[in-house]
Amino acid sequence: NDGPRFQTLKQMGFEDFTDFATDGEAKLKTAAGAGFDVAIDASGAPSVINTGLSVLRPYGVFVIASMPDHPAPLDVMLLVRGRTQLRGCSRAPDWAWTDAIEALSKHPSLFAPMVTHELPLSEALEGFRLMRTREASKVILRPSQT
C-alpha cells in the first residue's frame, strides 16, 4: 500500500514500515527476532493488540495509545506467560505540548510532509472524509479570508 500515509513516512525519511492489512503481522514477527522490550499500539485496530503482545520479550511493556471503535479481544495467556506490563495512554501531559510546539517552530520542514491537504473551514466535512478514508495524512482547515 502506497497511500498518502506511507508517502508521508517516506518523505520524512522512514524506510521500513508495513501495512498490517496485508503482511504486517508476519513482517513484525520477523523484525522482532528475540522480541521487543517495548511495543506501542497507536493504530486503533483491535487485532493489533494480541500481535503486539506476541512480539514482546518476557517482562516487556505494551502501551496502548489508541482508541479502537469497538472492544478488542485480549489473549490473557500472552499477557500472563510473558509477565507483560500493559499500560494505557490516552493523552499527553501538559508539558509535552510545549515541547511539541517548540519542535514544530524550530523544524517546520521536518513536519511539513505530514500535511497532505489544506481546505477552507467551509469544507470541513470533506476534510473529515479524507481522513476517515485514509486518502489524507493530515488535513488543515483554514478559516475563510474575508
C-alpha positions in Angstrom: 0.0 0.0 0.0 1.5 3.3 -1.0 -1.4 5.6 0.2 -0.8 9.1 1.5 0.3 8.0 4.9 3.1 5.8 3.6 4.1 8.5 1.1 4.3 10.9 4.1 6.5 8.5 6.0 8.8 8.1 3.0 9.1 11.9 2.7 10.0 12.1 6.4 12.9 9.6 5.9 11.3 6.4 7.2 12.3 3.3 5.2 10.9 0.3 6.9 7.2 0.1 7.5 4.3 -2.2 6.7 0.6 -2.3 6.3 -1.0 -4.7 8.9 -3.9 -5.3 6.5 -1.5 -7.2 4.2 1.7 -8.7 5.5 2.1 -6.7 8.8 1.9 -9.5 11.3 4.5 -11.8 9.6 6.9 -8.9 8.9 6.6 -7.6 12.5 7.4 -11.1 14.0 10.4 -11.4 11.7 11.7 -7.9 12.7 11.1 -8.7 16.4 13.6 -11.6 16.4 14.0 -12.4 20.1 11.3 -9.9 21.0 11.0 -6.2 21.7 11.3 -4.6 25.1 8.5 -2.2 24.4 5.7 -2.1 21.8 3.3 0.8 21.3 0.0 0.4 19.5 -1.3 3.7 18.1 -3.3 2.1 15.3 -6.7 1.8 16.9 -7.1 -1.7 15.2 -8.2 -4.2 17.9 -6.5 -7.1 16.1 -3.0 -5.5 16.6 -3.1 -5.8 20.4 -2.5 -9.6 20.5 0.1 -9.3 17.8 1.9 -6.6 19.8 1.8 -8.8 22.9 3.2 -11.7 21.0 6.4 -9.9 19.9 7.5 -8.8 23.4 10.3 -10.3 25.3 9.5 -11.6 28.8 8.8 -8.6 31.1 8.1 -6.4 28.1 5.9 -3.4 28.2 2.9 -3.0 25.9 1.4 0.5 25.6 -2.0 1.1 24.0 -2.2 4.7 22.8 -5.2 4.4 20.6 -9.0 4.2 20.9 -10.5 1.3 18.9 -14.0 1.8 17.7 -15.1 -1.5 19.2 -13.9 -3.7 22.1 -10.6 -5.5 21.5 -10.0 -9.2 22.4 -7.1 -9.8 24.7 -5.2 -13.0 24.9 -4.6 -13.2 28.6 -2.2 -16.2 28.2 0.2 -13.9 26.2 0.0 -11.3 28.9 0.5 -13.7 31.9 3.1 -16.0 30.3 5.1 -13.1 29.1 4.8 -11.4 32.5 4.0 -8.4 30.4 3.2 -4.9 31.7 0.1 -3.5 29.9 -0.3 0.3 30.0 -2.9 2.7 28.6 -2.1 6.1 27.4 -4.9 8.5 26.5 -3.4 11.9 26.4 -0.1 13.6 26.5 0.8 15.5 29.7 0.5 19.3 29.5 4.3 19.8 29.4 4.5 17.7 26.2 2.5 20.3 24.2 5.2 23.0 24.9 7.9 20.6 23.7 5.8 19.7 20.6 5.1 23.4 19.7 8.8 24.2 20.2 9.9 21.3 17.9 7.3 22.4 15.2 8.6 26.0 15.5 12.3 25.1 15.2 12.0 22.5 12.4 8.8 23.2 10.4 10.3 21.5 7.3 10.6 18.2 9.1 6.8 18.1 9.8 5.5 19.7 6.6 5.2 16.4 4.7 2.5 15.3 7.2 0.0 17.9 5.9 -1.3 16.5 2.6 -4.4 18.7 2.3 -5.4 22.2 3.2 -9.1 23.1 2.9 -11.2 26.1 3.8 -13.2 25.6 7.0 -16.4 25.5 4.9 -15.2 22.2 3.5 -14.6 20.6 7.0 -16.8 17.6 6.2 -14.7 16.8 3.1 -11.6 17.0 5.3 -13.1 14.5 7.8 -14.0 12.2 4.9 -10.4 12.4 3.5 -9.1 11.4 7.0 -11.7 8.6 7.5 -11.0 7.0 4.2 -7.2 7.5 4.7 -6.9 9.5 1.5 -5.1 12.1 3.6 -2.3 12.0 6.1 -3.2 15.3 7.9 -5.7 18.0 6.9 -5.5 21.6 7.9 -8.8 23.6 7.9 -8.3 27.3 7.4 -10.9 29.9 8.3 -12.3 31.8 5.3 -10.5 35.0 4.5 -12.9 38.0 4.3 
